[in-house]
Amino acid sequence: MAVRSFMLLTLVLGLFATGSVFAAEPFSPGITQQRQGVDTYAFKIGDVRVTALSDGSVPQDLHKLLHGISDDEIDSRLAYAYQTNPVEVSINAFLLEIGDRLALVDTGSGELFGPGFGGNLIDSLHSAGFKADDVTDVLLTHVHSDHMGGLTREGQMVFRNATVHVGKPDMDFFLDRKNAERSGYDMHYFNQAIQIMTPYVDAGKIDAFDKSTEILPGVTAALHPGHTPGSAFFRLESKGQSVTFIGDIIHVAAVQLPDPSVTIAYDVDPDKAIAVRSKAFSTFARQSELVAVPHMPFPGVGHIRKAREGYDWVPINYGNRDSR
């Protein structure tokens, strides 16, 4: 397995899903990215208020990341989606208000990418009316830098009152440096995991699950290994409504929705990642399941729909009013 580069740590997603025809000429929008500041978007699933929180965004070079597809085809698919390489990628987290519990799905990149590249989660959390000490549970979709990096700051726990729920296979894999040599996966991932997760391990704050289980009222965790050994979905159900937080089974919507066989450099097991992605896309499209995705354009919530070629993305309908 090729060694991953430190500069390419954040997983990639295209900004919009596409149909089945791709433009031949690259599209150059000439748009300069601007800092938006804090950003939140809230909606209800039954009795549960869910708030998407922006950690920021980062640029990603898909030519260096994607496998199983040529650069020309990448550019063609991006052009059809009115994008160019490198693409600007959102880092999204999600807050769940469940009775007296406040659960955070993923924590963004924290300090790991440096100033200007993510690290805005706490500001967005404050904008939503909460502080880090209010969080009772952190649900990690997997142990990668842009999902668990926000757990600590300067070596100290950020969410001091929270239990961290995470797939046990990820803890077993990433907290043992010997697995870097065994797997060929870059040692940097193991060093970061140990750095970020150890304060919570030492404090007895880790709930590592190894099977499908209800970890909070109405929230079920299920393992879907491939991208990482302990990658997990979290499905929230309330009053007949549901949303599934799917982690990084998809990284580049404009490319992988039409062709789920395209993998990314960050997949620990690319073949399993393809299988998980293909099955999940089919299931979500058939069941019309609402999904929340870490790297779709903010807020990263919508539906995966069957298309003539593969699948496409339908973002959640925007609303901005008091709803009784």
matplotlib code that plots the C-alpha trace (Angstrom):
import matplotlib.pyplot as plt

x = [0.0, 1.4, 2.6, 0.1, 1.4, 1.1, -0.2, -3.1, -4.6, -8.2, -10.5, -12.0, -15.5, -16.7, -19.2, -22.2, -23.4, -23.8, -25.8, -24.6, -23.1, -19.8, -18.5, -15.5, -13.9, -12.8, -14.9, -13.0, -15.3, -12.7, -14.2, -11.9, -12.9, -13.8, -13.9, -17.6, -17.0, -19.1, -21.9, -24.8, -27.9, -30.6, -33.5, -35.7, -35.8, -38.9, -38.3, -34.5, -33.0, -30.0, -27.6, -24.9, -21.7, -19.0, -15.4, -14.3, -13.1, -9.8, -8.6, -7.8, -5.9, -8.0, -5.3, -3.1, -5.8, -8.2, -7.5, -9.1, -9.8, -7.7, -6.9, -8.8, -11.9, -11.7, -11.5, -14.4, -16.6, -15.7, -16.4, -19.9, -20.4, -19.0, -15.9, -12.2, -9.3, -8.3, -11.7, -12.7, -14.0, -16.3, -15.6, -18.9, -19.9, -23.4, -24.9, -27.8, -30.1, -31.6, -33.4, -30.7, -27.9, -26.0, -24.1, -21.6, -20.9, -17.2, -15.1, -13.4, -9.7, -8.9, -5.3, -4.0, -4.1, -2.8, -4.4, -6.9, -7.7, -10.6, -10.6, -13.8, -16.0, -16.0, -16.9, -19.8, -20.8, -21.0, -23.0, -25.5, -25.8, -23.6, -20.1, -17.7, -18.5, -22.2, -21.4, -22.1, -21.3, -18.9, -19.7, -16.7, -17.4, -13.7, -10.3, -8.9, -7.5, -10.4, -12.9, -11.2, -8.7, -11.0, -11.1, -8.0, -6.3, -2.7, -2.9, -5.9, -9.4, -11.8, -15.0, -14.2, -17.6, -18.1, -17.8, -16.3, -18.1, -15.9, -15.5, -13.2, -11.4, -10.3, -8.9, -7.1, -5.7, -4.6, -3.4, -0.8, 2.1, 3.1, 0.1, 1.7, 4.4, 1.9, -0.5, 1.7, -0.5, 1.4, 2.7, 1.5, -2.1, -1.1, 0.9, -2.0, -4.5, -2.3, -1.8, -5.5, -7.1, -4.8, -6.1, -9.6, -8.3, -6.4, -9.5, -11.6, -13.8, -13.8, -16.8, -15.4, -18.1, -17.5, -21.0, -24.3, -25.6, -27.9, -25.4, -28.0, -31.8, -32.8, -29.2, -27.7, -24.1, -23.1, -19.6, -18.9, -15.2, -13.3, -12.3, -10.9, -11.3, -13.7, -15.7, -19.2, -22.6, -24.8, -28.6, -30.9, -34.6, -37.4, -41.1, -40.9, -38.2, -34.5, -31.1, -27.9, -24.5, -22.3, -18.8, -16.3, -17.7, -17.9, -15.1, -15.7, -19.4, -18.9, -16.8, -17.8, -21.6, -21.6, -18.9, -18.7, -15.7, -13.3, -11.3, -9.2, -5.6, -7.0, -8.9, -7.2, -8.9, -10.0, -11.9, -14.0, -14.5, -16.0, -18.3, -19.5, -20.1, -21.9, -24.2, -24.9, -25.7, -28.2, -29.8, -30.1, -31.6, -34.1, -35.2, -35.1, -32.9, -31.8, -28.0, -25.5, -22.1, -18.9, -17.5, -20.5, -21.0, -22.2, -24.6, -23.9, -27.4, -29.6, -30.5, -28.6, -30.8, -30.5, -29.5, -29.0, -25.3, -24.8, -26.3, -26.7, -27.1, -30.2, -29.4, -31.9, -34.5, -33.5, -35.7, -35.3, -38.3, -39.7, -41.5, -44.2]
y = [0.0, 3.4, 5.6, 8.5, 12.1, 14.2, 17.1, 14.9, 14.0, 15.3, 13.0, 14.4, 14.9, 16.5, 19.3, 18.1, 14.8, 14.5, 12.7, 10.4, 12.8, 14.6, 17.7, 17.4, 20.8, 21.7, 24.4, 27.2, 29.2, 31.6, 31.8, 32.7, 30.9, 33.1, 32.4, 32.2, 32.2, 30.0, 28.1, 26.0, 24.4, 22.8, 20.4, 18.0, 14.2, 13.4, 14.9, 15.3, 18.5, 17.9, 20.7, 20.5, 22.3, 23.6, 23.0, 24.8, 23.6, 22.5, 22.2, 18.7, 17.5, 14.6, 13.6, 12.6, 10.9, 8.9, 5.4, 3.4, 6.4, 8.5, 12.2, 13.1, 11.3, 12.9, 16.3, 15.4, 14.4, 17.5, 19.7, 18.3, 19.3, 22.8, 22.1, 22.0, 20.2, 20.8, 20.9, 22.7, 20.2, 20.8, 19.3, 18.8, 17.6, 17.0, 17.8, 15.7, 17.0, 13.8, 14.4, 15.3, 14.1, 16.2, 14.1, 15.2, 13.1, 13.7, 16.6, 18.1, 18.5, 20.6, 21.8, 19.1, 20.9, 24.3, 27.7, 28.3, 24.7, 23.5, 24.0, 26.0, 23.5, 25.0, 28.4, 26.8, 24.9, 28.2, 29.7, 26.9, 27.9, 25.3, 24.9, 22.0, 21.0, 20.6, 17.6, 14.3, 11.9, 12.0, 9.5, 9.0, 7.6, 6.6, 7.5, 9.8, 13.3, 15.3, 13.3, 12.9, 15.8, 18.2, 15.9, 17.6, 21.0, 21.4, 17.8, 18.4, 17.0, 19.5, 17.5, 16.8, 15.5, 13.3, 9.6, 8.8, 6.1, 4.5, 1.3, -1.1, -2.3, 1.3, 1.6, -1.8, -0.8, 2.9, 2.7, 0.0, 1.4, -2.1, -2.1, 0.6, -1.9, -4.8, -2.9, -0.4, 2.4, 5.7, 5.9, 9.5, 8.2, 6.0, 8.8, 11.2, 8.7, 7.9, 11.7, 12.5, 9.5, 8.8, 11.4, 9.9, 6.4, 7.4, 9.1, 6.0, 8.0, 5.4, 3.2, 0.9, -1.1, -4.2, -5.0, -3.2, -1.7, 1.1, 3.5, 6.3, 6.4, 6.0, 5.9, 2.7, 2.2, -0.4, -1.3, -1.0, -1.8, -0.8, 2.8, 2.0, -1.3, 0.3, 2.7, 3.1, 4.4, 6.0, 5.8, 8.1, 7.2, 9.3, 9.2, 7.3, 9.6, 8.8, 10.0, 8.0, 9.5, 7.6, 8.8, 8.5, 5.8, 8.5, 11.0, 12.6, 12.8, 14.0, 10.9, 8.2, 8.6, 7.8, 5.2, 3.7, 1.5, 4.6, 4.5, 7.0, 6.9, 7.0, 3.7, 1.0, -1.7, -0.4, -3.5, -3.5, 0.2, -0.4, -3.1, -1.0, 2.0, 0.1, -1.7, 1.5, 3.6, 0.9, 0.6, 4.4, 5.0, 2.2, 3.2, 7.0, 7.3, 10.8, 10.7, 13.1, 13.2, 14.7, 16.1, 17.0, 20.8, 22.2, 21.2, 17.8, 16.4, 15.0, 11.9, 9.5, 8.8, 6.3, 7.8, 6.6, 6.1, 5.2, 7.7, 11.4, 13.7, 15.6, 18.1, 18.7, 21.4, 24.7, 26.1, 29.2, 29.9, 28.9, 25.6, 24.6]
z = [0.0, -0.9, 1.9, 2.6, 2.6, 5.6, 3.5, 2.3, 5.7, 5.2, 3.3, 0.1, -1.1, -4.3, -3.8, -5.7, -7.2, -10.9, -13.5, -16.3, -18.9, -18.3, -20.0, -22.2, -21.3, -17.8, -16.1, -14.5, -12.2, -11.1, -7.6, -4.6, -1.4, 1.5, 5.2, 6.3, 10.1, 12.3, 10.6, 11.8, 10.4, 12.5, 11.7, 13.6, 13.5, 15.5, 18.9, 18.4, 17.2, 15.0, 14.2, 11.5, 12.7, 10.3, 11.2, 8.1, 4.7, 3.0, -0.6, -1.9, -5.0, -6.3, -8.8, -5.9, -3.9, -6.1, -7.3, -10.1, -12.4, -14.7, -14.1, -17.3, -16.1, -12.7, -14.4, -16.7, -13.9, -11.9, -14.8, -15.2, -11.5, -12.2, -10.2, -10.8, -9.2, -6.4, -4.8, -1.6, 0.9, 3.9, 7.3, 9.0, 12.5, 13.9, 17.2, 18.6, 21.5, 22.9, 26.2, 28.7, 26.5, 24.0, 21.5, 19.0, 15.9, 15.0, 16.2, 13.2, 12.7, 15.8, 15.6, 13.4, 10.1, 11.3, 11.2, 8.4, 7.7, 9.8, 13.6, 13.7, 15.5, 18.9, 17.5, 15.6, 18.8, 20.7, 17.8, 18.3, 22.0, 23.6, 25.0, 25.0, 28.6, 27.7, 25.4, 27.2, 24.3, 21.3, 18.5, 16.3, 12.8, 12.7, 14.0, 11.4, 12.0, 10.6, 12.7, 16.1, 16.0, 17.8, 20.9, 22.4, 22.5, 23.6, 24.9, 27.1, 26.7, 25.1, 25.9, 29.6, 30.5, 27.5, 26.8, 23.4, 21.5, 18.9, 17.0, 18.9, 15.7, 15.1, 18.6, 18.3, 14.9, 15.4, 19.0, 18.1, 16.1, 15.0, 12.7, 10.6, 9.5, 9.2, 7.0, 5.2, 6.4, 7.2, 10.7, 11.0, 11.4, 14.3, 16.0, 15.7, 17.0, 20.0, 20.7, 20.5, 22.0, 24.9, 27.3, 27.0, 27.4, 30.5, 31.9, 31.3, 28.8, 26.0, 25.1, 22.3, 20.7, 18.5, 17.4, 16.5, 19.7, 20.9, 22.5, 23.3, 23.3, 19.6, 18.4, 17.0, 16.2, 13.5, 12.2, 8.4, 8.1, 5.0, 5.0, 8.5, 10.4, 12.8, 10.6, 12.0, 11.0, 13.6, 12.9, 14.8, 15.0, 16.6, 16.0, 12.7, 11.3, 10.9, 9.7, 9.3, 9.9, 7.5, 8.0, 5.1, 2.9, 0.3, -0.3, -3.7, -4.6, -8.2, -8.9, -6.5, -6.7, -10.5, -9.9, -6.4, -7.4, -7.2, -4.0, -2.2, -0.7, 2.8, 2.6, 4.8, 2.8, -0.6, -1.6, 1.5, 1.2, -2.3, -1.0, 1.9, -0.3, -3.1, -0.6, 1.4, -1.7, -2.9, 0.5, 1.2, -2.3, -2.0, 1.5, 0.9, 4.0, 5.0, 5.5, 7.1, 5.5, 6.9, 3.6, 1.5, 1.1, 4.4, 6.0, 4.4, 4.9, 2.1, 0.1, -2.2, -5.3, -8.0, -11.3, -14.9, -14.1, -10.4, -8.0, -7.3, -4.3, -3.3, -0.5, 2.3, 1.6, 3.3, 6.0, 8.1, 10.5, 13.8, 13.5, 16.1]

ax = plt.figure().add_subplot(projection="3d")
ax.plot(x, y, z, "-o")
ax.set_aspect("equal")
plt.show()
